[in-house]
Amino acid sequence: MFCKAALITANKNTIPDDPEKFYITSGLRIGTPAITSRGMGVPEMIRIGKCIADVLKHPDDEAVARAHPQCGTRVVQKIPLYPHLREVW
């Protein structure tokens, strides 16, 4: 899968009431704290979610994966991490 090329970060997690043993992780977690702490909201999450879904729908398509870092970069550039420090630097 080309998730690394798409700059998507996720981790494996257990699922509540999962019949598998506790050391078998059946779930995939994609966190949003970095998104919300940056001040992003629903519109940005919809855009990011569409990028993630597109990569997951086409796991073997390198062209799709390589197109998505630009997708995320465009969203991130609109809402800088420390906007109040931009004027200082």
Summary of the structure (lengths in Angstrom):
residues: 89
radius of gyration: 15.9
end to end distance: 38.7
largest distance: 53.6
contacts: 185
relative contact order: 0.19
helix: 46%
strand: 7%
